[in-house]
Amino acid sequence: MKELIPYMKKYRVYALLSPIMMILEVLTDVSVPYLMSRIVDIGIATQDINYVVKVGIVMIFVALAGMVFGILSSHFGARAGYGFASEIRLATFKKIQGFSFANLDKFTVSSLITRLTNDCNTIGQVAMMCLRMGIRAPSMMLLALLMALNINSSLTLVFAVSIPALVIITLVVLTKARPLFLEIQTRVDRINAVIKENLAGVGVVKSFNRQPHEEKRFKERNDGLRDTALKAISIIVFVMPLLNLIIYSTIIAVLWFGGKQVTAGTMGQGELISFITYITQIMISLMMISMFFMQLLRGVASKDRILEVWNTESEINNPLEPVTAIQDGSIEFDNVSFAYPGSSEKVLWDINLKIESGEIIGIIGSTGSAKSTLVQLIPRLYDVTEGAVRVGGVDVRDYDLKFLRDQVAFVLQKNTLFSGTIRDNMKWGNEEATDFEIITALKQAQAWEFVSKYEDGLDHWVEQGGSNFSGGQKQRLTIARALIKRPKVMILDDSTSAVDMTTDAKIQRTFREELRGITTIIIGQRISSIQYADRIIVLHEGQIESVGSHDQLLEISPIYRDIYESQQKGVAS
C-alpha cells in the first residue's frame, strides 16, 4: 500500500485522531467489566449501597465517554477513509486523461468505470477499517488479555487452545477467499460492459426487438457475479459458526474451571463474571481481525487494479525540451508506416505527402483504407511506427503535446457533446471565447440557423451526449466548437455525414472563402463533400493510390471514378 499512502497526506489529521479516539474507546470498554466486578465482590458482598452507587455512576460516566470516543472515531475515520478514496479516484482519473488511444485500447471503458468507482470505494472502506477495526481489534484483545491475566492467570491457559484454532481457521479462509474477491471485481467489469453497451445502443436494441436477447445476456453475467459472490459469502457463512463454537467452548471451559475456583473461595464471583466478559472481548476481537483481513483482501484486489492503471505508461509523452511554437499549418508525412500497438500488421505504409499551409485537402477511400488512422497521427492521438509526421516543419513528437493539440482542431467521426449549455460546449474550444465569437463560429458551421430559434439561445440545455439534438445538428455544433479554437490545422473526420447536401455545401464554402488561412483536411464518404478541395487524396488499403483535383482524379484514378459514378447513379435514381 506504500504507493497509495501519500494520498492520505491531506487527511492525515483525521487519520491520526481516529485511532487515538478508538484506543480511548477501548480503554473505556475494558474498564467496565473491572468496575462491574468491584460492585459484585465489594459493594454487593458487603451490602455497601454507597459503594455500589458510586462505582455505578463511574461506570455510567465511562460508558458515556466511550460512546463519545466511538462517535468521534467513526467520524474521523470516515473523513480520512473516504477522503483518501477521493484522492485516489482523482489521481486515477488524471492518469486516464493522460492515456493515449493505444492505452485506452488496452482497458475497456467498463473496467475503467469500475476501477474509478467500486475499487476506489473499496480502498476507502478498507482505509477506514484500518483506522478503526484495525486498531480496535488488536488493542482490545491485548488489553482484555492483560486484564484477564491480572484477575486469574491460571484460567488464561484456555487461550492456548482457542487462539491457535481461531488463527488456523482465519488463515484457511483467507487463502480460499482471496481469488474469489478478485474474480468478483472482474465480473463487475463484465456487467458494467453489458450495461454501457446496452444503454448506449438502446435505440438499436429496440428497433431490432432484441430486448429478450439483451436481458438473457445480462442475466448470464449477473448470475455469474451472484454465484461468485455466494461462493465468497459461503466461506464466511461457514466460518462464523466455527468461530462461535470456539468462543462458546472457551466460555464453558472458563465457567467449569472458574466455578470450581469460586466454590473453593480462590476467586470472587464478580471476578468470574468480568473474566468471562474479557474472554468474550478477546474472542470477538479475534473474529473482528479475521473479518478485517477478509475485507483487506478485497482492498488488495482493488489496489492491484488501481495500480495497474497507475503503472501503465502512456504511449505518448512530452519530449524533454518541447517546442511550443508552430510556424504555420503545413503538414508533411515522411515515409510514414503505422501498426496498432500489439499488432505487427501495418495499416499504413510508405505514406509520403506534403500539404501546404492553408491548403484544403480531401481524403476519400473505401471502408478500412485507414483514412481516420492517417489523420489521427497529426495531433499524436497515435504515434507513427516508422517515419515522421511534421507540422510547421517540426516533428509532432517534438512539440508540447497540449500546445500541439490546441493548434490542431479535430472533429471526430463520433460527435460528442457534454451535458451543459450550448455555450458551455462551445467553450471547450476556447474558455475565454465571447458570445460574439461563439455566434460567429456557429454561423460558419451553419449551426446558428437552429440555435437562434431557441428562446434561451446559447443557454439552451444540452443533454448528455447531445441526445436532444439530431445527428446533423450535433455535427454542426462540434464543427463550431473546433472553429472557436482558431487552429492552424482543422481536421474533419467524416463530420458532415449526417448533414444534408445543401448545408454541407454551405460549410464547404465557408472553409474555402472564410477560413483560407487554416489548413483543412476533410475526410468524406460523399464526393460532394470534398470535390472542391485544392487536392484530394485517394487511399486504398493503407496506401496513397492517387492525389489530384476532382477533375484530375476522374481521369487518373479508377477507384475515385468508381466512387463518383456509383454516387451519381444514386443521385439520379
C-alpha positions as CSV (number, residue, x, y, z in Angstrom):
1,M,0.0,0.0,0.0
2,K,3.1,2.3,0.2
3,E,2.3,3.7,-3.3
4,L,-1.2,4.8,-2.0
5,I,-0.2,6.1,1.4
6,P,1.0,9.6,0.2
7,Y,-2.6,10.3,-0.9
8,M,-3.7,10.2,2.8
9,K,-1.5,13.3,3.4
10,K,-4.4,15.7,3.0
11,Y,-6.4,13.8,5.7
12,R,-3.5,12.9,8.0
13,V,-5.0,14.8,11.0
14,Y,-8.2,12.7,10.7
15,A,-6.1,9.6,10.2
16,L,-4.3,10.3,13.4
17,L,-7.3,11.3,15.5
18,S,-9.4,8.3,14.5
19,P,-7.1,5.6,16.1
20,I,-6.5,7.8,19.1
21,M,-10.2,8.1,19.8
22,M,-10.5,4.3,19.1
23,I,-7.9,3.5,21.7
24,L,-9.6,5.7,24.2
25,E,-12.9,3.9,23.5
26,V,-11.2,0.5,24.0
27,L,-9.8,1.7,27.4
28,T,-13.4,2.5,28.5
29,D,-14.7,-0.8,27.2
30,V,-12.1,-2.8,29.2
31,S,-12.7,-0.7,32.3
32,V,-16.4,-1.5,32.5
33,P,-16.0,-5.3,33.4
34,Y,-13.5,-4.4,36.1
35,L,-15.8,-1.9,37.7
36,M,-18.6,-4.4,37.5
37,S,-16.5,-7.0,39.4
38,R,-15.9,-4.4,42.1
39,I,-19.6,-3.8,42.5
40,V,-20.3,-7.6,42.9
41,D,-17.3,-8.6,45.0
42,I,-17.2,-5.5,47.3
43,G,-20.4,-3.5,47.1
44,I,-23.0,-6.3,46.9
45,A,-20.9,-8.7,49.0
46,T,-20.6,-6.2,51.9
47,Q,-24.1,-4.7,51.3
48,D,-22.4,-1.2,50.8
49,I,-25.0,0.7,48.8
50,N,-23.0,3.9,48.7
51,Y,-20.1,1.9,47.1
52,V,-22.5,0.4,44.5
53,V,-23.9,3.8,43.6
54,K,-20.5,5.5,43.5
55,V,-19.0,2.8,41.3
56,G,-22.2,2.6,39.2
57,I,-22.0,6.3,38.5
58,V,-18.4,5.9,37.4
59,M,-19.5,3.0,35.1
60,I,-22.1,5.2,33.5
61,F,-19.6,8.1,33.0
62,V,-17.1,5.7,31.5
63,A,-19.7,4.2,29.2
64,L,-20.8,7.7,28.0
65,A,-17.2,8.7,27.4
66,G,-16.7,5.5,25.4
67,M,-19.8,6.4,23.3
68,V,-18.4,9.8,22.6
69,F,-14.9,8.5,21.7
70,G,-16.6,5.9,19.4
71,I,-18.6,8.5,17.6
72,L,-15.6,10.7,17.1
73,S,-13.5,7.8,15.9
74,S,-16.2,6.9,13.4
75,H,-16.4,10.5,12.1
76,F,-12.6,11.0,11.8
77,G,-12.3,7.5,10.2
78,A,-14.9,8.2,7.6
79,R,-13.4,11.6,6.8
80,A,-10.0,10.0,6.4
81,G,-11.1,6.8,4.6
82,Y,-13.5,8.4,2.0
83,G,-11.2,11.4,1.6
84,F,-8.4,9.0,0.9
85,A,-10.6,7.3,-1.7
86,S,-11.5,10.6,-3.4
87,E,-7.8,11.5,-3.8
88,I,-7.0,8.1,-5.3
89,R,-10.0,8.4,-7.6
90,L,-8.9,11.8,-8.7
91,A,-5.3,10.6,-9.3
92,T,-6.7,7.6,-11.3
93,F,-8.9,9.9,-13.4
94,K,-6.0,12.2,-14.1
95,K,-3.9,9.2,-15.2
96,I,-6.6,8.0,-17.5
97,Q,-6.9,11.5,-19.0
98,G,-3.2,11.3,-20.0
99,F,-3.7,7.9,-21.8
100,S,-3.1,7.7,-25.5
101,F,-5.6,6.0,-27.7
102,A,-3.4,2.9,-27.6
103,N,-3.6,2.8,-23.8
104,L,-7.4,3.2,-24.0
105,D,-7.5,0.2,-26.4
106,K,-5.9,-1.9,-23.6
107,F,-8.6,-1.1,-20.9
108,T,-12.3,-1.4,-21.6
109,V,-14.4,1.6,-20.6
110,S,-16.5,-0.6,-18.3
111,S,-13.3,-1.7,-16.5
112,L,-12.1,1.8,-16.0
113,I,-15.5,2.9,-14.6
114,T,-15.4,0.0,-12.1
115,R,-11.9,1.0,-11.0
116,L,-12.9,4.6,-10.6
117,T,-16.0,3.7,-8.6
118,N,-16.1,0.3,-7.0
119,D,-12.4,-0.2,-6.5
120,C,-11.8,3.3,-5.1
121,N,-14.7,2.9,-2.7
122,T,-13.4,-0.5,-1.5
123,I,-10.0,1.1,-0.8
124,G,-11.7,3.9,1.1
125,Q,-13.6,1.4,3.2
126,V,-10.5,-0.7,3.9
127,A,-8.7,2.5,4.9
128,M,-11.5,3.4,7.3
129,M,-11.4,-0.2,8.7
130,C,-7.6,0.1,9.2
131,L,-8.1,3.2,11.3
132,R,-10.9,1.7,13.3
133,M,-11.3,-2.0,13.3
134,G,-7.6,-2.5,12.6
135,I,-6.8,-0.6,15.8
136,R,-9.7,-1.7,17.9
137,A,-9.4,-5.4,17.5
138,P,-5.7,-5.9,18.4
139,S,-5.8,-3.3,21.2
140,M,-9.0,-4.7,22.6
141,M,-7.5,-8.2,22.5
142,L,-4.3,-7.1,24.2
143,L,-5.8,-5.0,26.9
144,A,-8.6,-7.6,27.7
145,L,-5.9,-10.3,27.8
146,L,-3.9,-8.3,30.3
147,M,-6.9,-7.7,32.5
148,A,-7.8,-11.4,32.4
149,L,-4.2,-12.3,33.4
150,N,-4.5,-9.8,36.2
151,I,-7.7,-11.4,37.5
152,N,-6.6,-15.0,37.2
153,S,-3.5,-16.1,35.3
154,S,-4.3,-19.9,35.5
155,L,-7.6,-19.5,33.7
156,T,-6.0,-17.8,30.7
157,L,-4.5,-21.2,29.8
158,V,-7.7,-21.9,27.9
159,F,-6.4,-19.5,25.3
160,A,-3.6,-21.9,24.5
161,V,-6.2,-24.0,22.6
162,S,-8.8,-21.4,21.4
163,I,-6.5,-18.7,19.9
164,P,-4.4,-21.2,17.7
165,A,-7.7,-22.7,16.5
166,L,-9.0,-19.3,15.5
167,V,-5.8,-18.3,13.7
168,I,-5.8,-21.6,11.7
169,I,-9.4,-21.1,10.6
170,T,-8.7,-17.5,9.6
171,L,-5.7,-18.4,7.5
172,V,-7.6,-21.1,5.7
173,V,-10.5,-18.8,5.0
174,L,-8.2,-16.0,3.7
175,T,-6.4,-18.5,1.3
176,K,-9.7,-19.6,-0.1
177,A,-11.4,-16.1,-0.3
178,R,-8.6,-14.1,-2.0
179,P,-9.1,-15.3,-5.6
180,L,-12.8,-15.0,-5.2
181,F,-12.7,-11.4,-4.3
182,L,-10.5,-10.6,-7.3
183,E,-12.9,-12.6,-9.5
184,I,-15.9,-10.5,-8.1
185,Q,-14.3,-7.3,-9.4
186,T,-13.7,-8.8,-12.8
187,R,-17.3,-9.9,-13.0
188,V,-18.5,-6.4,-12.0
189,D,-16.4,-5.2,-15.0
190,R,-18.3,-7.6,-17.3
191,I,-21.7,-6.5,-16.0
192,N,-20.8,-2.8,-16.5
193,A,-19.7,-3.6,-20.0
194,V,-23.2,-5.0,-20.9
195,I,-25.0,-2.1,-19.2
196,K,-22.9,0.5,-21.0
197,E,-23.2,-1.2,-24.4
198,N,-26.9,-1.7,-24.0
199,L,-27.8,1.8,-22.8
200,A,-25.5,3.4,-25.5
201,G,-27.3,1.4,-28.2
202,V,-30.7,1.3,-26.7
203,G,-32.2,2.6,-30.0
204,V,-30.7,-0.2,-32.0
205,V,-31.8,-2.8,-29.4
206,K,-35.4,-1.6,-29.5
207,S,-35.5,-1.2,-33.3
208,F,-34.4,-4.8,-33.7
209,N,-36.6,-6.1,-30.8
210,R,-33.6,-7.6,-29.2
211,Q,-34.7,-6.8,-25.6
212,P,-35.1,-10.6,-24.7
213,H,-31.6,-11.3,-26.1
214,E,-30.0,-8.4,-24.1
215,E,-31.9,-9.5,-21.0
216,K,-30.5,-13.0,-21.4
217,R,-27.0,-11.7,-21.9
218,F,-27.3,-9.5,-18.8
219,K,-28.8,-12.4,-16.8
220,E,-25.8,-14.6,-17.7
221,R,-23.3,-12.1,-16.4
222,N,-25.4,-11.1,-13.5
223,D,-25.8,-14.7,-12.4
224,G,-22.1,-15.2,-12.8
225,L,-21.5,-12.3,-10.3
226,R,-24.1,-13.7,-8.0
227,D,-22.6,-17.2,-8.0
228,T,-19.1,-15.9,-7.3
229,A,-20.3,-13.6,-4.6
230,L,-22.2,-16.5,-3.0
231,K,-19.0,-18.6,-3.0
232,A,-17.2,-15.9,-1.2
233,I,-20.0,-15.4,1.3
234,S,-20.5,-19.1,1.8
235,I,-16.9,-19.3,3.1
236,I,-17.7,-16.5,5.6
237,V,-21.0,-18.1,6.5
238,F,-19.3,-21.4,7.1
239,V,-16.6,-20.0,9.3
240,M,-18.9,-17.9,11.5
241,P,-20.4,-21.0,13.3
242,L,-16.9,-22.4,13.8
243,L,-15.7,-19.2,15.4
244,N,-18.8,-19.0,17.6
245,L,-18.3,-22.6,18.6
246,I,-14.7,-21.8,19.7
247,I,-15.9,-18.8,21.7
248,Y,-18.7,-20.6,23.5
249,S,-16.5,-23.6,24.2
250,T,-13.9,-21.3,25.8
251,I,-16.7,-19.7,27.9
252,I,-17.9,-23.1,29.1
253,A,-14.4,-24.1,30.0
254,V,-13.9,-20.9,32.0
255,L,-17.2,-21.4,33.7
256,W,-16.3,-25.0,34.6
257,F,-12.8,-24.3,35.9
258,G,-13.6,-20.8,37.3
259,G,-16.7,-22.2,39.0
260,K,-14.6,-24.6,40.9
261,Q,-12.3,-21.8,42.0
262,V,-15.3,-19.7,43.2
263,T,-16.6,-22.7,45.1
264,A,-13.1,-23.1,46.6
265,G,-13.0,-19.4,47.5
266,T,-9.9,-18.6,45.5
267,M,-11.8,-16.5,43.0
268,G,-14.7,-14.0,43.5
269,Q,-18.0,-14.2,41.7
270,G,-17.5,-10.7,40.3
271,E,-14.1,-11.7,39.0
272,L,-15.5,-14.7,37.2
273,I,-18.2,-12.5,35.6
274,S,-15.6,-9.9,34.5
275,F,-13.3,-12.7,33.3
276,I,-16.0,-14.1,31.1
277,T,-16.6,-10.6,29.7
278,Y,-12.9,-10.2,28.9
279,I,-12.9,-13.6,27.2
280,T,-15.8,-12.5,25.1
281,Q,-13.9,-9.3,24.2
282,I,-10.8,-11.3,23.3
283,M,-12.6,-13.8,21.1
284,I,-14.7,-11.2,19.4
285,S,-11.6,-9.2,18.7
286,L,-10.1,-12.3,17.0
287,M,-13.3,-12.6,15.0
288,M,-13.0,-8.9,14.0
289,I,-9.4,-9.4,13.0
290,S,-10.4,-12.3,10.7
291,M,-13.2,-10.2,9.2
292,F,-10.8,-7.3,8.8
293,F,-8.3,-9.4,6.9
294,M,-11.1,-10.7,4.6
295,Q,-12.0,-7.1,3.8
296,L,-8.4,-6.3,3.5
297,L,-8.1,-8.9,0.7
298,R,-10.8,-7.1,-1.2
299,G,-8.8,-3.9,-0.7
300,V,-5.7,-5.6,-2.0
301,A,-7.5,-6.8,-5.1
302,S,-8.8,-3.3,-5.7
303,K,-5.4,-1.8,-5.0
304,D,-3.8,-4.1,-7.6
305,R,-6.4,-3.0,-10.2
306,I,-5.8,0.7,-9.4
307,L,-2.0,0.3,-9.6
308,E,-2.4,-1.5,-12.9
309,V,-3.8,1.8,-14.3
310,W,-1.2,3.9,-12.5
311,N,1.7,1.7,-13.7
312,T,0.6,1.8,-17.3
313,E,2.8,4.3,-19.0
314,S,1.3,6.4,-21.7
315,E,2.4,5.5,-25.2
316,I,2.6,9.2,-25.9
317,N,4.6,11.6,-23.7
318,N,6.0,15.1,-23.9
319,P,9.7,15.4,-25.0
320,L,12.3,16.7,-22.5
321,E,12.5,20.1,-24.3
322,P,9.2,20.5,-26.1
323,V,8.6,23.0,-28.9
324,T,5.8,25.5,-28.1
325,A,5.5,27.4,-31.3
326,I,4.1,26.3,-34.6
327,Q,5.3,28.3,-37.6
328,D,2.4,27.5,-39.9
329,G,-0.1,24.8,-40.8
330,S,2.0,22.9,-43.3
331,I,1.9,19.1,-42.8
332,E,4.4,16.5,-44.1
333,F,4.2,12.7,-44.0
334,D,7.7,11.4,-44.5
335,N,7.8,7.7,-45.3
336,V,5.2,7.0,-42.7
337,S,4.1,3.5,-41.7
338,F,1.8,2.6,-38.8
339,A,0.7,-0.6,-37.0
340,Y,-1.6,-0.5,-33.9
341,P,0.2,-1.3,-30.6
342,G,0.4,-5.0,-30.0
343,S,-0.1,-5.8,-33.7
344,S,2.6,-6.5,-36.3
345,E,0.2,-5.9,-39.2
346,K,0.7,-2.4,-40.7
347,V,-2.5,-0.5,-41.6
348,L,-0.5,2.4,-43.2
349,W,2.8,2.1,-45.1
350,D,5.1,4.2,-47.2
351,I,3.0,7.4,-46.9
352,N,4.7,10.4,-48.4
353,L,2.7,13.6,-48.6
354,K,3.2,17.3,-48.3
355,I,0.4,19.7,-47.5
356,E,0.9,23.5,-47.8
357,S,-0.3,25.8,-45.0
358,G,-3.9,26.9,-45.7
359,E,-4.5,24.2,-48.3
360,I,-7.8,22.4,-48.3
361,I,-7.3,18.6,-48.6
362,G,-10.0,16.0,-49.2
363,I,-9.4,12.3,-48.3
364,I,-11.6,9.5,-49.7
365,G,-11.3,5.8,-49.9
366,S,-13.1,2.6,-49.2
367,T,-14.0,1.4,-45.7
368,G,-10.9,0.1,-44.0
369,S,-8.4,2.1,-46.1
370,A,-7.1,3.8,-42.8
371,K,-8.4,7.3,-43.6
372,S,-9.1,8.1,-39.9
373,T,-5.8,6.5,-38.8
374,L,-3.9,8.7,-41.1
375,V,-5.2,12.0,-39.7
376,Q,-5.0,10.7,-36.1
377,L,-1.2,10.8,-36.5
378,I,-1.2,14.6,-36.9
379,P,-2.3,15.5,-33.3
380,R,-0.5,12.4,-31.9
381,L,-3.5,10.5,-31.0
382,Y,-1.2,7.7,-32.1
383,D,2.5,7.8,-32.9
384,V,3.9,6.6,-36.1
385,T,5.6,3.2,-36.2
386,E,8.1,4.3,-38.9
387,G,8.9,7.7,-40.5
388,A,7.8,11.1,-39.2
389,V,4.8,13.5,-39.3
390,R,5.8,17.1,-39.3
391,V,3.6,20.2,-38.7
392,G,5.1,23.5,-39.4
393,G,8.3,21.8,-40.4
394,V,8.7,20.2,-36.9
395,D,8.2,16.6,-36.0
396,V,5.0,16.3,-34.0
397,R,6.9,14.2,-31.4
398,D,9.0,17.3,-30.6
399,Y,6.0,19.6,-29.7
400,D,4.5,20.1,-26.3
401,L,1.5,17.8,-26.5
402,K,-1.1,20.2,-25.2
403,F,0.2,23.0,-27.4
404,L,0.1,20.8,-30.5
405,R,-3.5,19.7,-29.8
406,D,-4.5,23.3,-29.2
407,Q,-3.3,24.1,-32.7
408,V,-4.8,21.1,-34.4
409,A,-8.6,21.0,-34.1
410,F,-10.0,17.6,-34.6
411,V,-13.7,16.8,-35.2
412,L,-14.1,13.0,-34.8
413,Q,-16.5,10.7,-36.5
414,K,-18.4,10.3,-33.2
415,N,-19.9,13.6,-32.3
416,T,-19.7,14.0,-28.6
417,L,-21.5,16.8,-26.7
418,F,-21.5,17.1,-23.0
419,S,-24.3,17.9,-20.6
420,G,-24.5,21.7,-20.0
421,T,-25.5,24.7,-22.2
422,I,-24.5,25.2,-25.8
423,R,-22.2,28.0,-24.5
424,D,-20.5,25.6,-22.2
425,N,-19.9,23.1,-25.0
426,M,-18.6,25.9,-27.3
427,K,-16.1,27.0,-24.7
428,W,-14.4,23.6,-24.9
429,G,-12.7,25.2,-27.9
430,N,-11.8,28.3,-26.1
431,E,-12.6,29.0,-22.4
432,E,-12.3,32.8,-23.0
433,A,-14.5,32.9,-26.1
434,T,-17.0,35.7,-26.1
435,D,-20.6,35.3,-27.2
436,F,-19.8,37.1,-30.4
437,E,-17.0,34.6,-31.2
438,I,-19.3,31.7,-30.4
439,I,-22.1,33.0,-32.6
440,T,-19.6,33.7,-35.4
441,A,-18.3,30.0,-35.2
442,L,-21.9,28.8,-35.1
443,K,-22.7,30.7,-38.2
444,Q,-19.6,29.4,-40.0
445,A,-20.7,25.9,-39.1
446,Q,-24.3,26.5,-40.2
447,A,-25.5,25.8,-36.7
448,W,-26.7,29.3,-35.8
449,E,-29.8,28.8,-38.0
450,F,-31.3,26.4,-35.5
451,V,-29.6,27.7,-32.3
452,S,-31.0,31.2,-32.9
453,K,-34.5,29.7,-32.9
454,Y,-34.2,28.6,-29.2
455,E,-35.7,31.1,-26.8
456,D,-32.7,30.7,-24.5
457,G,-30.2,30.8,-27.4
458,L,-26.7,29.9,-26.2
459,D,-28.1,29.0,-22.8
460,H,-30.2,26.1,-24.4
461,W,-29.5,23.0,-22.4
462,V,-27.6,20.1,-24.0
463,E,-28.5,16.7,-22.6
464,Q,-25.8,14.1,-22.0
465,G,-24.3,13.0,-25.3
466,G,-26.4,15.7,-27.1
467,S,-29.4,13.4,-27.2
468,N,-31.8,16.3,-27.6
469,F,-30.2,17.2,-31.0
470,S,-30.3,15.4,-34.3
471,G,-27.2,13.8,-35.8
472,G,-26.7,16.7,-38.3
473,Q,-27.2,19.3,-35.5
474,K,-24.6,17.6,-33.3
475,Q,-22.1,17.5,-36.2
476,R,-22.5,21.3,-36.9
477,L,-22.1,22.1,-33.2
478,T,-18.9,20.1,-32.9
479,I,-17.5,21.8,-36.0
480,A,-18.3,25.2,-34.5
481,R,-16.6,24.1,-31.2
482,A,-13.5,23.3,-33.2
483,L,-13.6,26.5,-35.1
484,I,-13.6,28.5,-31.9
485,K,-10.0,27.3,-31.3
486,R,-8.9,29.2,-34.4
487,P,-6.3,26.5,-35.0
488,K,-3.5,26.2,-37.5
489,V,-4.9,22.8,-38.7
490,M,-8.5,21.7,-38.9
491,I,-9.4,18.0,-39.4
492,L,-13.0,16.9,-40.2
493,D,-13.2,13.1,-39.9
494,D,-16.4,12.4,-41.9
495,S,-18.0,15.1,-39.8
496,T,-20.8,16.1,-42.2
497,S,-22.1,12.7,-43.0
498,A,-25.5,13.4,-41.2
499,V,-25.8,16.9,-42.8
500,D,-28.0,17.4,-45.8
501,M,-26.1,18.2,-49.1
502,T,-27.3,21.9,-49.2
503,T,-25.9,22.6,-45.6
504,D,-22.8,20.6,-46.4
505,A,-22.1,22.8,-49.4
506,K,-22.5,25.9,-47.3
507,I,-20.0,24.5,-44.8
508,Q,-17.5,23.7,-47.6
509,R,-18.0,27.2,-49.0
510,T,-17.1,28.6,-45.5
511,F,-13.9,26.7,-45.5
512,R,-13.0,27.9,-49.0
513,E,-13.9,31.6,-48.6
514,E,-13.7,32.5,-44.9
515,L,-11.0,30.1,-43.4
516,R,-8.4,30.0,-46.1
517,G,-5.6,30.6,-43.5
518,I,-6.4,27.3,-41.8
519,T,-5.0,24.1,-43.2
520,T,-8.2,21.9,-43.6
521,I,-8.3,18.2,-44.0
522,I,-11.8,16.7,-44.8
523,I,-12.4,13.0,-44.8
524,G,-15.6,12.3,-46.7
525,Q,-17.7,9.5,-47.9
526,R,-19.5,11.7,-50.3
527,I,-17.5,13.2,-53.2
528,S,-19.7,16.3,-53.0
529,S,-18.1,17.0,-49.6
530,I,-14.6,17.1,-51.0
531,Q,-14.8,17.8,-54.7
532,Y,-13.9,21.5,-54.3
533,A,-10.8,20.8,-52.2
534,D,-7.5,22.0,-53.5
535,R,-6.3,18.4,-53.7
536,I,-8.0,15.1,-53.0
537,I,-6.1,12.0,-51.7
538,V,-7.4,8.6,-52.6
539,L,-6.4,5.9,-50.0
540,H,-6.6,2.2,-50.8
541,E,-5.6,-0.5,-48.3
542,G,-3.4,1.8,-46.3
543,Q,-1.5,3.4,-49.2
544,I,-2.0,6.5,-51.3
545,E,-3.4,5.4,-54.6
546,S,-3.7,8.9,-56.3
547,V,-3.5,12.6,-55.5
548,G,-5.1,15.4,-57.5
549,S,-8.0,17.6,-58.1
550,H,-11.5,16.3,-58.7
551,D,-11.2,16.6,-62.5
552,Q,-7.7,15.0,-62.5
553,L,-8.8,12.1,-60.4
554,L,-11.7,11.3,-62.7
555,E,-9.1,10.7,-65.4
556,I,-6.3,9.0,-63.5
557,S,-7.9,7.2,-60.6
558,P,-10.2,4.2,-61.3
559,I,-11.1,4.0,-57.6
560,Y,-12.2,7.6,-57.4
561,R,-14.0,7.3,-60.7
562,D,-15.9,4.2,-59.5
563,I,-17.0,6.0,-56.3
564,Y,-18.1,9.1,-58.3
565,E,-20.1,7.1,-60.8
566,S,-21.8,5.0,-58.1
567,Q,-22.8,8.1,-56.2
568,Q,-24.0,9.9,-59.4
569,K,-26.2,6.9,-60.1
570,G,-27.6,7.0,-56.6
571,V,-28.4,10.7,-57.0
572,A,-30.0,10.1,-60.4
573,S,-32.2,7.2,-59.2
